Amino acid sequence: MIEPVVIIGGGVAGAAAAIHLARADVPVVLLERTVGAHVKVCGEFLSNVSLRELAALGIDVARLGAVPVNEVRIDGRNPGRSIKLPFPAASLTRERLDQALLSVAEAAGVEVRRGMPARGIAPTGHSWSVETSRGLLRASEVVVATGKVDLRGMPRHARRLQPLVGLKRYGAAQDGKRVTLALFPHGYCGLQPVEDGRTNVCLVVTADRLKALGGRPEKVFDEIVRRSPHLEPSLGTASDPVVAVGRVPYGFVRRSTNGAYFVGDQAAVIPSYCGEGIGIALSSGRSVAAAIAEGVSAQAFQADFARRVGPRVRNATFVSRALCTRAGRGAAQLVAGAMPMVVRKMAVATRTPSEPAYNSGN
Ligand SMILES: Cc1cc2nc3c(=O)[nH]c(=O)nc-3n(C[C@H](O)[C@H](O)[C@H](O)COP(=O)(O)OP(=O)(O)OC[C@H]3O[C@@H](n4cnc5c(N)ncnc54)[C@H](O)[C@@H]3O)c2cc1C
């Protein structure tokens, strides 16, 4: 019997890898720990890279209700200058997007097993044993696509990275098809319209600041209102549910592996203000499928993917750290007001390169 490739995690990276592999006639089992669509801490901005990768997977985002986004604004105490985005973009809730991707995966022949978390993996000769909540599975290869959650014994080493917490809630509709980056002490927040007339409000704040606010997420939203009162109508209220994720390792890039293939946030984590995490995840899913189909080793894949996205992640993380400081906030608003071309250039410079860098067998 041919052992399948087992993909652990059914977010954007895992689903993309599964669809590309299935289309290359590789048998795939995808394990997703949740039983149904759910809210994720994500700004839900789809860059041109994300849109291109989704189109290649057969996902029609417009049919799913995606809202086109064509401007960016950097706000402080007052609204900033509106700057036209240098590429097409949109926004769509992850509940809809992730569900659509898993449906396409199933239609492509992937065996999707929901409500079935993987607990660990172990090499067994030339294949793998995957421990799941319902027993052991054999796999020819394992793709780890668990996003923000590390698989047992495989932590993303984030010692030198800035400890940040991600928070998200939905607020009332804002005017315009715009993504707004609101800068506030010790963090930054993105606002943009999503389907159904709501505004996605998603932010990161330093873990120290959240602790100083008594660990209460609503206090962080209150700080944004105090700093940028004009945004209050779209920021949601204390009664709106908040989802959170701790220890977001912006700047992480995996360069080596134990033999499994790592994709999405398990491969590299770019700061959220870039709106490119989904682009990296989808692109890593496509690359890993090509690597497995061509017999490229996990180590070669990982090293090449790191070379491809590493410099972008590093530069973006440098800016992210600056945005959490007073001086950085001031500089960002000054640049956005006086030199919108710089913002447009940065937007382009943080996109995922379109082609895998590796071209060898192993
Ligand atoms: C605050 C914030 C805002 C962001 N905003 C944006 C944005 O606007 N645009 C953008 O492009 N990117 C954004 N990102 C980044 C983006 O959300 C991620 O890069 C992207 O979701 C990574 O996709 P993934 O498939 O690797 O992980 P995920 O989407 O997190 O999917 C991982 C999946 O694995 C499952 N899983 C976990 N553990 C197991 C297990 N043991 N067994 C089985 N299944 C498991 C989870 O349930 C989940 O469904 C943002 C990130 C943050 C923190």
The ligand as a Tripos MOL2 file, in Angstrom:
@<TRIPOS>MOLECULE
LIG
   53    58     1     0     0
SMALL
NO_CHARGES

@<TRIPOS>ATOM
      1 C1         -2.0770   39.9600   14.5430 C.3       1 LIG1
      2 C2         -1.8920   39.2850   13.2020 C.ar      1 LIG1
      3 C3         -2.4540   39.8380   12.0630 C.ar      1 LIG1
      4 C4         -2.2350   39.2390   10.8060 C.ar      1 LIG1
      5 N1         -2.7840   39.8010    9.6940 N.ar      1 LIG1
      6 C5         -2.5260   39.2910    8.4770 C.ar      1 LIG1
      7 C6         -3.0860   39.8640    7.3020 C.ar      1 LIG1
      8 O1         -3.8660   40.8190    7.3580 O.2       1 LIG1
      9 N2         -2.7600   39.3120    6.1010 N.ar      1 LIG1
     10 C7         -1.9040   38.2620    5.9910 C.ar      1 LIG1
     11 O2         -1.5960   37.8400    4.8770 O.2       1 LIG1
     12 N3         -1.4030   37.6600    7.0990 N.ar      1 LIG1
     13 C8         -1.6990   38.1420    8.3320 C.ar      1 LIG1
     14 N4         -1.2130   37.5250    9.4470 N.ar      1 LIG1
     15 C9         -0.4310   36.3020    9.3000 C.3       1 LIG1
     16 C10        -1.3060   35.0940    8.9400 C.3       1 LIG1
     17 O3         -2.4110   35.0020    9.8100 O.3       1 LIG1
     18 C11        -0.4740   33.8200    9.0420 C.3       1 LIG1
     19 O4          0.7830   34.0240    8.4600 O.3       1 LIG1
     20 C12        -1.1710   32.6510    8.3310 C.3       1 LIG1
     21 O5         -2.4060   32.3810    8.9420 O.3       1 LIG1
     22 C13        -0.2970   31.4060    8.4080 C.3       1 LIG1
     23 O6         -0.9910   30.3320    7.8500 O.3       1 LIG1
     24 P1         -0.7310   28.8490    8.3650 P.3       1 LIG1
     25 O7         -1.5150   27.9660    7.4790 O.co2     1 LIG1
     26 O8          0.7210   28.6390    8.5320 O.co2     1 LIG1
     27 O9         -1.3230   28.8210    9.8580 O.3       1 LIG1
     28 P2         -2.8270   28.9060   10.3620 P.3       1 LIG1
     29 O10        -3.6590   29.6990    9.4580 O.co2     1 LIG1
     30 O11        -2.7260   29.3310   11.7830 O.co2     1 LIG1
     31 O12        -3.3350   27.4030   10.2860 O.3       1 LIG1
     32 C14        -2.7900   26.3920   11.0990 C.3       1 LIG1
     33 C15        -3.8440   25.3130   11.2820 C.3       1 LIG1
     34 O13        -3.2640   24.1910   11.9410 O.3       1 LIG1
     35 C16        -4.1920   23.6750   12.8690 C.3       1 LIG1
     36 N5         -3.4220   22.9380   13.8740 N.ar      1 LIG1
     37 C17        -2.5960   23.4290   14.8260 C.ar      1 LIG1
     38 N6         -2.0300   22.4440   15.5320 N.ar      1 LIG1
     39 C18        -2.5180   21.2800   15.0140 C.ar      1 LIG1
     40 C19        -2.2850   19.9050   15.3130 C.ar      1 LIG1
     41 N7         -1.4530   19.5210   16.2820 N.pl3     1 LIG1
     42 N8         -2.9460   18.9620   14.5740 N.ar      1 LIG1
     43 C20        -3.7960   19.3290   13.5700 C.ar      1 LIG1
     44 N9         -4.0470   20.6300   13.2580 N.ar      1 LIG1
     45 C21        -3.4010   21.5920   13.9620 C.ar      1 LIG1
     46 C22        -4.9000   24.9030   13.4010 C.3       1 LIG1
     47 O14        -6.1550   24.5750   13.9490 O.3       1 LIG1
     48 C23        -5.0020   25.7660   12.1480 C.3       1 LIG1
     49 O15        -6.2050   25.5770   11.4450 O.3       1 LIG1
     50 C24        -1.4380   38.0840   10.7110 C.ar      1 LIG1
     51 C25        -0.9110   37.5060   11.8690 C.ar      1 LIG1
     52 C26        -1.1360   38.0970   13.1080 C.ar      1 LIG1
     53 C27        -0.5500   37.4590   14.3410 C.3       1 LIG1
@<TRIPOS>BOND
     1     1     2 1
     2     2     3 ar
     3     2    52 ar
     4     3     4 ar
     5     4     5 ar
     6     4    50 ar
     7     5     6 ar
     8     6     7 ar
     9     6    13 1
    10     7     8 2
    11     7     9 ar
    12     9    10 ar
    13    10    11 2
    14    10    12 ar
    15    12    13 ar
    16    13    14 ar
    17    14    15 1
    18    14    50 ar
    19    15    16 1
    20    16    17 1
    21    16    18 1
    22    18    19 1
    23    18    20 1
    24    20    21 1
    25    20    22 1
    26    22    23 1
    27    23    24 1
    28    24    25 2
    29    24    26 1
    30    24    27 1
    31    27    28 1
    32    28    29 2
    33    28    30 1
    34    28    31 1
    35    31    32 1
    36    32    33 1
    37    33    34 1
    38    33    48 1
    39    34    35 1
    40    35    36 1
    41    35    46 1
    42    36    37 ar
    43    36    45 ar
    44    37    38 ar
    45    38    39 ar
    46    39    40 ar
    47    39    45 ar
    48    40    41 1
    49    40    42 ar
    50    42    43 ar
    51    43    44 ar
    52    44    45 ar
    53    46    47 1
    54    46    48 1
    55    48    49 1
    56    50    51 ar
    57    51    52 ar
    58    52    53 1
@<TRIPOS>SUBSTRUCTURE
     1 LIG1         1 GROUP 0 **** ****
